[in-house]
C-alpha cells in the first residue's frame, strides 16, 4: 500500500479541501494588513521621522531573509503528529499574536527602553512570526495540491489572503466610525482604535491558523511523490546551513533567477507603498505640511493643533480604506485570474497585472481636489476630500497587481522545482522578496529627504515606475510547466 502511494499522483482535492489548506492565510494576512496599514502610523506617533520610517521597516524583509529559508529547510526534514508544515504554521501564529498584542501598547509596556525602540522590537517579532507561518503555508499548498489544480489552489490562497487584508486594513476605521473609539493619538502614544484593532487581529489570526492545522491532514513523507525524510543527514550549524543555501541559490533553476528580477522591481514598489502612503496622502490630499511629520519640529511646539491631529487621524484611517480597497479588488481579480492565465498564459496575465499596478501608483499624483465630500459607506457616513474618494480608482490597478504578485510567481515557479527541495527553494525564493525591500528601506528615506524634499507623493510615483519595469521583466521569464502542458495538449490533439 505504501509503495502504491509512493508512485501514485496526488489525489484531486475538493474545493473545500483546498479552501481548508489555505484558510490560515486569511488570518495571517489579517494581521499582516493591520501592520502594513498602521505600522508607519504607530511608529510616527511614537516619534519616528519620515527618513527613519523606511529603516524601521527594514526588520520585515531582514526577518524574511533569515527565517524563511531556515524554516523551509527545517520543515522539509520534519515529521511529527502535527505533520510537516503545520508545526511551524502553529508556532508562527502564536508568536505573531504576542507581537500584535504588545506593539500598540509600547508606550505603556516599555520601561527600560524608549517606546519607539520597543515598538520596533515588536514589529520585528511580528515580522519574524509572519514569516515563520507564511513559508510553510506556501510549501503546504505545493505539497497537498496536485499540479493540475495548482492554478486554482494559488488563486484560492490569493483570495483568502486578500479577504483577510480587506478586514485587517479597514478595522481601525470601523472601530472609530461604527463603534466610536477615538482615532486621535495623544503625544507619544497610539490611538485607542488602533490598539483594539490589533487585539482583534491577534484573535482572528490564531483562529484561522488553528482551522488549517486541525482540518488539514498532511501526506506523510514518501507518499504521492513527496520526498522521504533525510534522517541520516547530521544536524548543521546555522552558518553551515546558510552556506548550503548560498550554494542552492547559485544553482537555482533559470525560471527562478528570471522571476527574481520581476520580484525585485515589484517588491521595491510595494515596500514604498506600505511605508509612505500615509504621509503621502496626508500631505497631498489632506494638505498637511511635511513639518508635522518631523519629530525635531514637533519638539518645538507645546501641542499639535487639534485640526492637524484630526487630519492625520483621518488620513491614517483612509489609508486603511485604500488598502482594504486594493485588497478587495485583488480578491475579486484572483477569482478570475486562474481562468485568464489558463487562456492567455501566466506570463501575459502577470505582465498586464503589473502594468495596471504601475498606472495605479502614478495616478495617485493626479488626485488633488480638496472639496469636502460626504461619503456613504453603508455602515457609516464620513466627510473627506473629493480626491480621497477618487484614490479608490487608483487602487483597482494596485489590487490587480497584488493579486498577480501573490499567485503568478508561485504558480510559475512550482513547476520548475525539484520535489525533494520544494520547501527550501520556496524559502530561498523569499530572498527575491526580501532583498528589494532591504534596498528600498536603505535608500527610500534618503531619496525622500534629499531628492524629493520630504514630499512623499513623488516617491509613490517612483514606485509606479518600478512596477512598470517589473512588467517589462516578465517577458524574459520561462514558464516551463505551462510549455510542457501546451506540448502535451498538442500531442493529444495530433
N, C-alpha and C positions, 0 to 999 in steps of 0.2 A: 504493500500500500504506500509506504514511504517512497519507494522507488518511482511509483507512478506519479506521485505528487511532485517529485523532483523534475520530471520531464514534461508534465502537463503545463499547458498555458494557464495563466491566471484566470480564474472564473470571472465571467462578466458580473458586474455588480448592479444592483437595482439603483434607481435614482436616490432612494433614501439611505442606502448603504454608503454611496459616495458622499451624500449630504452629511452623514454622521462622521465620516472620516475627516471632513473639513470643518465641522461645526465649531471646533475650538478656535479657529481663525477669527470667528466673529468677535469673541471676547478679547482675544489678544489685540486685535485691531481696534476694538473699542477703547482699550487702554492706550494704545499707540496713538490713536487720533486725539484723545484728550491731551496727551503730551505734545503732539505736533501743534495743535491749535493754541495751547496755553503755556508751554514752557517758556517762550520768549516773554510772554506777559508776566509770568511768575518771577522770572529772573530779573526783568526790568523793575518790577515792584520791589524786589529785594535789593536793587542797587546796581544792576549791570548796565553799562552803556552800550551804544549801538556797535562800536568796534569790537567789544568783548563778547557780544552775544554769540557770534559765529564760533568763537573759541570755546565757549561753554558747550555749544552743541557738538563739538568735536568728540565728546565722550561717546556719542551714539555710534558713529562709524568705527571708532577705535575698538569699542567693545565687540562690535560685529566682526571686525577683522581678527580679533584674538579668539573669540568664543566659538563662532560658528564652525570653523574647521576642526577645532578640538572636539566639539560636541558631535559633529558629523562623523569623525573617526571613531569616537568612543561608542556612539550608537551603532555603528557597523559591527562592533565587537561585543555588543551587549545582548543578553537574552535572560530574562527572569520572568516571574509570574505576571508582571505587568506588561511584558512584551519587550520590544527592541527600542522603539522610539518613544513609547508612552511614558517611561520613567522620566525622561528629560523634559518632555512636554509638561508633566505634572510639576516637576521641580521649578521650571521656569514660571509657571503660573503662580505658585505660592510666593516666589521671590519678587515678582513684579508687583503683586498685590501689596507686599510690605513697603516697597518704594513708593507706590501710589498713595498709601495712607500717610506716609511721613513727609513727602516733598512739600505739599502745600502748607504744612504746619512747621516749616523750617524756622520761622520767626519765634515760634513757641517752644519747639523741641530743642533747638540748638542752645547749648550752654557754654561749651568750651571752645567754640569756633563761631565765626560770623554766620548769620543766617544765609547769606549768599553762598558761602562755601559749602555749608551743609546741604543747601538746595541743590548745588552742583553735584554733590556726592550722591544724593538720592536720584538725580537724573541719571547718573552713571549706573546705579543699581538697577533702575528700571530698564535702561537700555541693555544691560547685561542679561537681565531676566527675559526681556522680549526676544533677544537673540537666542537664548537658551531654548525657548519654546518654538520660535519660528523655524529654525533649521530642521529639527526633527519632523515638524509638520510637513515641510516640503518633501522630505525623504519618505514620510509615511504615505503620502499620495502616490509617489512613484512606486513604492513597494506594493500597495494594495490595488491600484487601478491598472487594468490591462492596457496595452498600448493603443488598442482601437478605441478606448474610451478616454484617452488622455486629454484630448481637447475639451471634452465635456467636464472631465474631472477638474482641470485647472480653471475652467470657466466658472464652475460652482464655487470653487475656492475663491476666485476673484469676486464673485457676487457676495459671498458671506463676508469677506474682508471689507467690502465697501458698505454693506448694510451696517456692520459694526462701526465703521468710520462715520457714517451719517449720524448715528445716535450719539457716538462719543463726541463728535465735533459740536453738535447743537446743544448738548446737555447743559452747559453753563447758561446759555441764552434761555433755555426753558425754565431753569431754576430761578432766573431773575424775573422773566416776563410772565410766567404762569404761576409759579409757587410764591414769588415775591421776595426772594433772597437778594441782598444788596450786591451789586456788581462793582462797587467802588471800593478800591483798596486804600486803607489808611497807610500813611507813610511808613515804608519798610515792612509792610505786611501784605497778605494775599486776600483777595476779595472772598467773602463767605460763599458766593455762588460757585467759585472755582474749587474751594475746599470740599464742598459737598459733592460736586461732580466727580472728584477723584475718589471719594468714598464709594459712591455708586458704581463707578467704573471698576474698582477693585473687585466688587461683589459679582458683577456681570462676567468679568474675565474668569474668575475662579469657577463659576457655574458652567460656563461653556466648555472650558478645558476639561472639567470633570465629565461632562457629557461625552466628549470624544473618547476619553480614556475608558469609560465604562462601556460604551456602545461599540467600540471597535476592537475586535479580536484579531490581532496581528498574525500573519502567516509565519510559521516557525522558520528559522534559517534552513536553507536547503530545499524548501518547498516552493513549487511554482516558479522555478528559475532563480530564486533568491540565493545569494551566496551563503555557503556554510560559514559558521563562526571560525575564525582563525585562533583556536585555543592554544596553539603551540607558540604563537608569537610572544616573545618576552615583553614585559612592560618596559616602556621607554620613558626617559625624562622628557620634560616639556621641550627642552632645546632640541632633542633628537627628533621629536615629532614635528617641530617647526621646520627642521632641516628636511625631513621627509616631505612635508607639504610643499616646500620650495622645489624639490625635485619633481613632484607631481605637477606643479604649476608649469614648469618648463616643458613637460611632456604632455600637457593637456591637449585635447582634440582641437583641430583647427576651427571648428564651429564655435567652440568656447572662446578662443582667442579673439575671433572677429566680433562675437557678441560683446566682448569686453569693451570694445571701442564704443559701441552703441550705448552700453551701460554707463560709460564714463560721461558722455555728454548729457544723457537723460537724468542721471542721478545728481550731477553737478547742478542742474537746473532745479530739481526737486528740493535739494537742500536749501538753496537760496529762497525758494518759495516758503518753506516751513519757517525759516529763521526771520525773514524780513517782510512777510506780507502784513503783519500787524503794524510795524512802523510805517510801511509804505502807504497803506490806505489811511492811516491816521493823519499823515502829512498831506497826501494827495487829495483825499476825499473829505476828511473832517477838518482840513486846513490847520492842523496843529503844527506849530513851528518846531523844527528839529531840536531846539534847545531844551524842550521839555522832556527829551529822552537822554539828556546829558546829566549824570549824577553831580558833576562839578558845578553846573549851573543850579541844580536843584538844592545844593547845599547852601547857596547864597540867598535863598528865599525861605521865609518862615513857614509858609504853607502854599501848596499848589492851589491856584484858584479853582473854585468849585467847577466852573464851566470847562476848564481843561481836564480835571479829573474825570468828570462825567463823560466828556467827549472821548477820552482814552478808554473808559469802560465800555462805551457804546461801540467804538471801533473794535475793541477786543472781542466783544460779543459777536459783531458782524463777521469777523474772521471765522468764528465758529460756523456761522451760517454759510459763508463761502466754502469752507472746507467740507461741510455737510453736503452742499450742493454738488461740488465736484465728485464727491464720493457717491452720491445718489446717481448722478449721470454715469459714473463709472459702473455702478451696479447694473443700470439699465443696459449700458453698452456691452457688459460682459454676458448678458443673456443672448445676444446676437453674435458675439464675436466668434464663437466656435463655428457657427454655420457659415459666417462670412469667410473665415480662414479656410474652411473645407472647400469653399467655392473658388476663391481667388488666390489662395495660398497664404501661409502665415507671414511671409516676408512683406508682401504688399499690404496686408492688413496692419501689420506692425508699423510700417513706414507712414501710411496715411494717418494713423492714430497719433503718431509723434508730431507730424505736421500740424494737426489740429491743436495739439498742446502748445506748440510754439506760437501759433497765431493767438491762442487764448491768453498766454502771458503778455505778449506785446500789446494786445488790445486793451489791457488794463490801463495803460497810459493815456488812452483816448477818453476815459470816463472822468469828467470833471464837473458836471453840473451840480452846484451846491443847493439847488432848490429843495427845501424841506418837503418830503413826500410821506404820506401816511400809507403804510404797508399792512395789508390784511394777511396774516399768516394762518388763518383759520382758528388757531388756538389763542391768538392774541393780535393786537394791533400796535405797531410802533412807528415812530417818525424818524426817518433817516434821510440823508441827502439823496436826490434822484440818482446821482452817479453810483451810489452804493447798490441800488437796485439793478442797474444795468451791468454791474460787475458779475451778476449771476450768469449773464450770457457768455462772458469770458470763461466761466467755469465749465461750460459744456465741452469746450475743446480740451481743457485740462483734465476733465473727467474721462474723456475718451482715451487720452494718452495714458492716464493712470491705469485704466482697465487693461490696456495692452501691455504696459510695463509689468504688471502683476502676473500676467498669464503667458504672453507670447515667448519671452526668452526661455522660460522653463519648458514650455511645450517643444520648442525648437531644440533645446539642449538635451532633454531627457533621452532622445533617440540616439544621441552620439556618445553616451557614457557607458563604460563597462559596468555591468550589473554588480560586480563584486565591490566596486568603489563608488557606488551612487551617492551614499551619504557623505563621504569625504569630499567628493567632487562638488556636490551641491554646496558644501561648506566653503570650499575654495572659491566657488563662483561668487560667494558673498564678497570676496575681495573686490570684485568689479562693481559692487555697490558701495563698499566702504571707502575705497581709495578716492573716487571722485568727490565724496563728501568731505574727506580729510583735506583734499586740495582746496575745495570750496571754503571750508572752515578756516583754513590758514590765510587765504588770500581775499575772501569776500569782504571781511571787515575793513581791511586796508584799502581795497578798491573803493568801498563805500565812502570812507572818510577822506581819502587822498585824491581820488579821481572824481567822485560824484558829490563831494562836499556834504555828505550825510543826507542827500536826497534819495531816499530808499527806492523810489519808483524807478530810477534808472537801473538799479541792479536787478529789479524784476524784469525789465526789458532785456537786459543782458542774458538772463536765464532763458528767455524766449528764443534768443539767437542760438543758445546752446542746444535747446530742444530740436531746432531745425537741423543742426549739424548731426544730431543723433539719427534723425530720419534719413538723412543722406547716407549715413554709415551703414544702414540696414542693407543697402544694395550689395555690399561685399560679403554678407553672411551667407553661408551654405546651410540649407535645411535638408540634411541628409535623409532623415526619416521620411519626409514628405516626397523627396525624389524617389526613394525606393518604393513608396506606396504608389506613386504615379506609374512607375515602371511595371509594377505588378498588375495594375489595372489595365495597362496596355497589353500585357501578355495574355490576360484573361480575355480581353476583347478580341485579340487576334486568334 
